[in-house]
Amino acid sequence: MYGRSAVAGRAGSIKILRANCKGTQAERIERDYGLSQISTGQLLRAERDKKTPLGLVIEEKLTKGELVADDLMLDLVNNAVASHTNPKGWLLDGFPRTTAQAQMLKNLLDQIAKPITGVLYINVDKNVIAERLKDRYIHPGSGRTYNLQYNPPKVAGKDDVTGEPLVQREDDKPETVLSRLTVYEEKTRPVLDYYAQTGLLHTIDSPNSDVGYERIKKLMDQLLRHSTQLPSTDHPPAHLRCALGVATAATSHARWPPNRRR
């Protein structure tokens, strides 16, 4: 199984690792819980579109479905977190994707006293991911995500808010998707083990986007209730810091819904 994951911090941040329907679920979390979405994918594409030397390197990596260097990713995340002002917290979408990035993220958040609350892994079948990515389109200006099967735009080919054209990303095309899934298998699987060992990992079994989100909401509500019971230092206690992403491995950790005897 492949999936997406997310990390949440007690004082207000959620981390989501990369995976199918991650953007859609991140937008729903942002809408329902008031968190600000920080999408590393959008940060990378913005830099790419500037056509700087760095942007050209990023463009090559994205086109091939490869991961961008850890130090570059951390700089992008650090700048985004530093400029974050939403008192309810933020949603980190697309980072970390390697254990090195996960450790770097922990060190960064420890330095600014914003520890992670939890990691959410959305468990999705590999074939479902490939099929959904084939039908995914985005609005370049805002990053809003649509899926022709599960979350279609109101007007075909047009963004619901601006009416501007939607596009399919190069890294969502079939040949690139296969490369991306291979990279996820090799690089991101250990991230699940890393967060499982910390006790932060929660798995959401997601047969489809709507069922997956209902389960995400139950877990988010649970995390929020727990965060309000924890002592806080410099930050309001009811905030979350989370992240969403993709990963692949069965690990010993909490699952949602909980396993029940039949």
C-alpha positions in Angstrom: 0.0 0.0 0.0 1.1 3.6 -0.7 -0.2 6.6 1.2 0.1 10.1 2.5 1.1 11.3 5.9 0.8 14.3 8.1 2.5 15.6 11.2 0.9 17.8 13.9 2.4 19.9 16.7 0.8 20.8 20.0 1.2 24.6 19.6 -0.2 24.8 16.1 1.3 22.9 13.1 0.4 19.9 11.0 2.9 18.1 8.7 1.6 16.2 5.6 4.0 13.9 3.6 3.4 13.6 -0.1 0.9 11.2 -1.6 -2.2 10.9 -3.7 -5.1 13.2 -2.7 -2.9 14.9 -0.2 -3.6 18.4 -1.7 -7.4 17.8 -1.5 -7.2 16.5 2.1 -4.9 19.4 3.1 -7.4 21.9 1.7 -10.2 20.3 3.6 -8.2 20.4 6.9 -7.3 24.1 6.2 -11.0 24.8 5.6 -12.4 23.0 8.6 -9.7 23.7 11.2 -8.5 27.1 10.2 -4.9 26.0 9.7 -2.6 27.7 7.1 -1.4 25.3 4.5 2.3 25.5 3.7 2.9 23.5 0.5 6.5 22.7 -0.3 5.3 21.7 -3.7 4.0 25.2 -4.3 7.2 26.7 -2.8 9.3 24.6 -5.2 7.1 25.5 -8.3 7.2 29.2 -7.4 11.0 29.1 -7.4 11.1 27.1 -10.6 8.8 29.6 -12.3 11.3 32.4 -11.5 13.8 30.7 -13.9 16.7 31.3 -11.6 19.7 28.9 -11.6 18.1 27.3 -8.5 14.8 27.2 -10.2 16.3 25.3 -13.2 17.7 22.7 -10.9 14.3 22.3 -9.2 12.6 22.0 -12.6 14.9 19.1 -13.6 14.2 17.3 -10.3 10.4 17.8 -10.5 10.3 16.7 -14.1 12.1 13.5 -13.3 10.1 12.8 -10.2 13.3 13.0 -8.0 13.6 14.5 -4.5 15.2 17.9 -4.0 18.2 18.2 -1.8 17.6 18.2 2.0 19.3 21.5 2.7 17.3 23.3 0.0 14.1 21.9 1.3 14.9 22.9 4.9 15.7 26.5 3.8 12.3 26.7 2.0 10.4 25.3 5.1 12.4 27.4 7.5 11.5 30.6 5.6 7.8 29.6 5.4 7.5 28.7 9.0 9.3 31.9 10.1 6.8 34.0 8.2 3.8 32.1 9.6 1.4 34.3 11.5 -1.8 32.3 11.8 -2.5 31.8 15.6 -4.3 28.6 14.9 -1.3 27.0 13.4 -0.1 25.7 10.0 -0.3 22.6 7.8 3.0 21.5 6.3 2.3 19.7 3.0 5.0 17.7 1.3 7.8 17.5 3.8 9.6 15.6 5.2 10.1 12.8 2.7 13.3 11.3 4.1 14.5 10.4 7.6 17.2 13.1 7.3 14.5 15.7 6.5 12.4 14.4 9.4 15.3 14.9 11.9 16.1 18.3 10.4 12.4 19.3 10.8 12.5 18.2 14.4 15.6 20.2 15.1 14.1 23.3 13.5 10.8 23.0 15.4 12.6 22.3 18.7 14.6 25.5 18.2 11.4 27.6 17.9 9.6 25.6 20.6 6.9 24.3 18.3 7.1 20.5 18.6 5.2 18.1 16.4 1.8 16.8 17.7 1.3 13.9 15.4 2.0 12.3 12.0 -0.9 11.2 9.9 -0.3 8.5 7.2 -3.1 8.1 4.6 -2.9 4.5 3.4 -3.9 4.2 -0.3 -3.4 1.4 -2.7 -0.6 2.0 -5.3 -2.9 1.4 -8.2 -5.5 3.8 -6.8 -2.7 6.5 -6.5 -1.7 6.1 -10.1 -5.3 6.3 -11.3 -6.1 9.4 -9.3 -2.9 11.2 -10.3 -3.8 10.6 -13.9 -7.0 12.6 -13.3 -5.5 15.4 -11.2 -5.5 19.0 -12.3 -4.4 22.1 -10.5 -4.9 25.9 -10.6 -1.3 27.2 -11.0 -2.0 30.5 -9.3 -3.4 29.2 -6.0 -2.4 25.5 -6.0 -6.1 24.4 -5.7 -6.4 20.8 -6.6 -9.1 19.0 -8.6 -9.7 15.4 -9.6 -11.9 14.6 -12.5 -13.4 11.6 -10.7 -13.6 12.6 -7.0 -13.4 16.4 -6.9 -14.2 17.8 -10.3 -14.3 21.5 -11.0 -17.8 23.1 -11.4 -16.9 24.0 -14.9 -14.8 21.6 -16.9 -11.2 22.8 -17.1 -11.8 25.9 -15.0 -10.9 26.9 -11.5 -14.0 27.2 -9.2 -12.8 30.5 -7.7 -11.1 32.5 -10.6 -12.4 30.7 -13.7 -8.9 30.5 -14.9 -7.6 27.4 -16.8 -6.5 24.2 -14.9 -3.4 22.3 -15.9 -1.9 18.9 -15.3 1.5 18.9 -13.7 4.4 17.3 -15.6 5.1 15.1 -12.6 1.5 13.7 -12.6 1.9 12.2 -16.1 2.0 8.4 -16.2 5.7 8.0 -17.0 6.7 10.4 -14.2 4.3 8.9 -11.7 6.0 5.5 -11.9 9.3 7.1 -11.1 7.8 9.0 -8.2 6.3 5.9 -6.7 9.6 4.1 -6.9 11.3 7.0 -5.1 8.6 7.0 -2.4 9.2 3.3 -1.9 12.9 3.7 -1.5 13.2 7.0 0.3 10.0 7.6 2.2 9.3 4.2 3.7 11.9 4.8 6.5 10.0 8.0 7.4 7.1 5.9 8.7 9.4 3.8 10.8 11.0 7.0 12.2 7.7 8.5 13.3 6.4 5.2 14.5 9.3 4.9 16.9 8.4 8.3 18.3 4.8 7.3 19.0 3.5 10.1 16.7 2.4 8.1 13.7 -1.3 7.5 13.0 -2.6 5.6 9.9 -5.8 6.4 8.1 -7.1 3.6 5.8 -8.5 5.5 2.8 -10.4 3.5 0.2 -11.5 6.8 -1.3 -11.1 10.5 -0.6 -14.4 11.1 1.2 -14.2 8.1 3.5 -10.5 9.0 4.2 -11.4 12.5 5.2 -14.2 11.5 7.6 -11.5 9.4 9.3 -9.0 12.2 9.2 -11.6 14.5 10.9 -12.1 12.0 13.8 -8.4 11.9 14.3 -7.9 15.6 14.1 -10.7 16.2 16.6 -8.9 13.6 18.9 -5.6 15.4 18.5 -7.2 18.8 19.3 -8.9 17.4 22.4 -5.6 16.0 23.5 -3.6 19.2 22.8 -5.9 21.2 25.0 -5.1 18.9 27.9 -1.3 19.4 27.6 0.6 22.1 29.4 1.8 24.9 27.1 4.7 27.2 27.5 4.9 30.1 25.0 2.1 29.1 22.7 -1.7 28.6 23.0 -2.4 24.9 23.7 -5.2 24.3 21.2 -3.0 24.8 18.1 -1.8 22.1 15.8 1.3 21.7 13.6 0.8 19.0 11.0 2.2 17.5 7.7 0.8 15.4 4.9 2.8 13.1 2.5 3.3 9.8 0.8 4.9 6.6 2.1 4.6 2.9 1.8 5.2 0.4 4.6 3.2 -1.5 7.1 4.6 -0.3 10.5 3.5 -0.9 14.1 1.5 2.2 14.9 -2.0 3.4 15.6 -4.6 2.8 12.8 -7.8 4.6 12.1 -10.4 3.3 12.3 -9.1 1.1 15.1 -9.1 -2.6 14.4 -12.2 -4.3 15.8 -13.0 -7.9 16.2 -15.5 -9.1 13.7 
